[in-house]
Amino acid sequence: MKLIDIIKDKLRPPTPLELIAAELARAHVAKLDAESAVDWGIANVEYNKNRITRLNERISEYKKEGQK
């Protein structure tokens, strides 16, 4: 392929198929980002559940010590 052909190819408007393929690729990336956010969110919820349980146990321990 000649240099002029390469330049012409880069300057031509994309075909509908190329536009669809590019949008599909962006959709896949967006889905991966959303899945990562879900994974992070689930882990964050679990972390805070465990934290709440731990802190409630500590409160109970300190209340019992204060009653003695």
Residue, then its C-alpha position, 0 to 999 in steps of 0.5 A: m500500500k502506498l503512503i498516499d493510500i494510507i493517508k487517504d484511508k486515515l482521512r476518510p469517514p468511518t463506515p457504519l460497520e467501523l462505527i458499530a465496532a468502535e461503539l461495541a468496544r467502548a461498551h465492553v470496556a464500560k461493562l468491565d468498569a461497571e463489573s469492577a465497581v460492583d466487585w468493589g462495592i460488594a467488598n466494601v459492603e462486606y467490610n463494613k458489615n464485619r466492621i459494624t459487627r466488631l464494633n458492636e462486640r466491643i461496645s458490649e464488652y465495654k458495657k459489661e466491664g463498666q457494670k462490674 
